[in-house]
Amino acid sequence: MEKNLKQLTNRIHYLPPDPETDRPILSAICGIHQTLIIDAGNSDKHAQLFLDALDQYQIANYHSVVLTHWHWDHSFGTNKMNLLTIAHENTKKYLENIIDYDWSDEALDNRVEKGLEIEFCSEMIKKEYGVDRNITITLPNITFKEKMEIDLGGVRCVVQHVGGDHSDDSSIIFVEEEKVLFLGDCLYPSIYTQQPLYKIDHVRHLIKSIEMFDADIYVLSHELPLTKEQFIGYINALKLICDLAEKHQSNHLNLVNELSTLLNRQLSQLEEEIVYCFMNGLSVS
């Protein structure tokens, strides 16, 4: 487990993701006057680990924590953060829906059986929390509909709702002075569907929203930060597969063959997964 705080830019620090219990990146944007935290972590332990790491660097004067979306791994540490919490209005609604949930093994298994929870998240929650599962859902204090700006002193953060298949409440955070764009999980496929999926129109709208921001570093929550070149490669792959999915519709073989021909190689595992998700999206009306 990675417990060391990393410095991304002069004003941004982050705790790397930990796939062991699906912990996402947690970040701190340090202005002259105040510090903004991005995402609250997947548990009290995760949140405390981050706060302790920030304390070692004497990072304080917290303005607030912004939630990129409602999913457990990004929001269940909110209570421990004990800060002013900002999120999209739908993030609050989704959290309100689960605020009274029982988190016992039996309750989790029952929700998985009913399709209200997915097996992966259930197992990660059990692993992160162990037997003593005291989970407190804390709602955001401030919500927004489209966009809000936060001035930390010498650093301006733009929080923009973008939606997407992964979660329609997804928001991204652009730090203009540092040219860093925090994407949360917005570019990942849906998880609360029978199969993970991408919808062609959703992906195109999302990419268009993201490309409005001129960043040099891109931070997706469950992987290490990407350079502009790496991110453009990722986005171009999404765009190409999106176009081919529209062209070939549900003909998986034709899509794969044309994509392989255009790339002049066999598909990577990531490309195969993206194709699979678009096929799933086309099969759902």
N, C-alpha and C positions, 0 to 999 in steps of 0.2 A: 504493500500500500504506500503510495506517494504522499508524504506528510509535509514536504517542504514547499514553502511559498516560492513562486517563480516571478521574476520581473519581466514583463512583456515590453513595456516602454518606460520612459522616465516617470510617468504618472500612473501606470497600471500594473498591478500585481495580480497573480492568480494562483489558485490551488488546482493542480492538474486533475483530470477525471480519474476515477478508480472503477474499472469494470467489475471488480470483485463483488460489489453490492450496488452497481449501477450508479455510483456517485458522479454527478456532472461537474464540470468546471465551475468554481466559484471565483468571482473577480471583484477587485476593489479599484475604483477610479478615484484618484486622489487629486482634488483641487487644492488651491491655496488655502481655502477656508473650510471645506467640507469633503467628506468621502462618501461615494455612492457604491453600494454593494449590489452586484448582479447575481440574483438567485440566492435562495435561503438554505439550500442543501436538502438532503433526503432524510435527515434525522437531527435530533438534538446533538448527537455526537459529531456528526459531520459539520454542523454549524459551529459548534464549540471549537473543533479542530481549526477551522478557518479563522475564527475570532482570536484564538490563542496565537496563531501564526502572525496575524496582523499586529497583535500586541507586541510581539517580539521585534517587529520592525517599527514600533512606535507609531503605527498608523491608527488614527482615531478620528474624532470630530465627525461622527457619522451623520450624514444627511438622511439616508433612508436605504431600504433594500427594494430593488425592482424585481418582480417576478416575470420571467419571460413567458411562462404559461402555467397552468394549474397542476400538471402532473406531479405525482407524489415526490419524485426524486428532486424536484426543483422547489417544492413548497413546504414539505413537512418539517423543515428546520426553522420556519418563520417564528414560532413561539420562542425558541431559544435565542434567536437574533434579537428579539425584543426591541425592534426599531420601527419607525414609521415605515409602512409597507405600501408600495405603489404597484398597481397592476391594471390590466385592461378590465373593463366592466364585466366581460364574460368570464374572466379568470375568477372573479369573486363569485359569480353565479355558480360555476362548476364546483368551487370549494364549498359553497353553501349546501350543495346537493350531497356532499359526503361528510359533512361536519359531525353527524350523529352516527356514523358507521361504527360497527364493532370490528376490531382488527384481530380477533382471535383466529387461530388456524381454521376452526370450523366455519367462521363467518367468511373468511377469505376464500376458502374452498367452495363455499356455497355460492358466492358471487361469481367465481370462475365458472362454475357449472351453469349459472344462469346467463353467462355472457356479459356480466356487469364489470368484470375484471378479467385481465388476461393472466395466463399461467406464469409468464415471465415476471411480471410485476409482483404477483403474489409471492413467488419464490424469493425475489430480491428483498421484499419487505421482511419476510421471515428471517432471511439471512442477516440483514442489517440490524434488525431489532432484537433478534433472539427470542427467548421465551417471555421475558418481561417487556411487553409491548405497550408502553404507555405513549400513545400518539394523541397529540392535541392539534387540531386543525385551527389555525389562526387566520382570520379573514383580513384582506387588505384594508388599510385605513383610507386610501385615496384611490379612486379609479378614474380612468379616462376612456374616451370613445375612439379617437383616431390618433392623436399625437399629443405629447407634452414635452417641454424642454426644462432641463434642470441645469442651473448655473452653479458650479461648485467653487467658483473663483479661479479664473484663468482657464477653466475647462468647461465646455458646454456639451451636455449630453442630450441627444434627441432620442426620445422613446417613441417608436412608431409601431402601430398595430399593422401586421401584415397577413395574419391568418395562415392558411396552408392546410395540407391534408393531415399533417401530424396532429395538429390541434388548432381549431379555428380561432382561438384566442391568442395565438402566438404574437409576441412583440419582439422587435429587435432594438438594439441600442447603439447609436452611432456617436463616437467620441471624436468630434471634428478636429480638434487640435492634435490629437494623436493618430488620426486616420485609422482608427480601429472600429470594426463593426462586429458587435456581438449578436449572433444569430439564434441563440438558444437551440431549439430542436426543429425550427420551422422548415428546414429543407429535408427532414427525414420523412419517410412515408407514414401513413396512418398506422396506429396500433390497435385502436379500439374498433376494429372491424374484423370480420371473419378471417380475412387474409390481409396482410399489409398491402396498401395500394397507393398509387398516384393517379390523380385525375388530370388529364391533359390541360384543361382550362385553368385549374388551380395552380399547377406548376408554372405555367406561362405568366399568370398574374403575379405570382410570388417572385419569380426571377425579375420581372419588370420592376417590382417594388424595391428589390434589393439593389438592382443596378443604378438606382437613383443616387446611391451613396458612393462617394469616391474614397474607398478605403485602400490601405496597403496591407492590413492584417485582418483576417477574418477568423472569428472564434465560434466554432460549433461546439456545443456543450459536452459532447462525448468523445472528442478527439483533440489532439494538440492543435494549437493555432496554425492557420494556413497562411502562406504568403499570397500575394496577389496572383502570382503566376499559378500556384497550386489551385487556388480557388477558381480562377478562370477555366482551368482544365476540367475541374469538377462540374462547373456550370455548363460548359460547352458539351460535356457528355450528356447531361440532363436534357439540354435543348435538342441535341441530335436524336436521342432516343425518343423524346417527346414527339418530334416531327415524324419519325419512322413509325411510331405507334399510331399516330393519326393516319398515316398512309396505309399501313397494313392491317389496321384494326386488330382483330383477335387472331390473325394468322401469325402465330409465334415463330414458326420456322422461317417464313419469309423475312420477318423483321430481323431475326438473328443472322440470317445469311447475308442480307444487305449490309447490316451493321459491321459484320466481320469483313466484308469486301471493302467497305469504305475505310476501315481502320487497318486493313491489310494484315490482320492477325486474329487469333482467337480472342474471345471476350474475356476480360478479367472477371474475377468473382464479383466485384462491385457492379460492373456493367450488367452481368447476368442477373443480379439482384434487382437492379433498377428496371430492367426489361420485365422481370417477373411481376414487379409492383404495378407497372403500367398495364400489363395484361390483366391483372386483377381489377384494376380500375375500369378497364373497358368492359369487363363482364358484369359490372354493377351499374344498373340504370340510374 
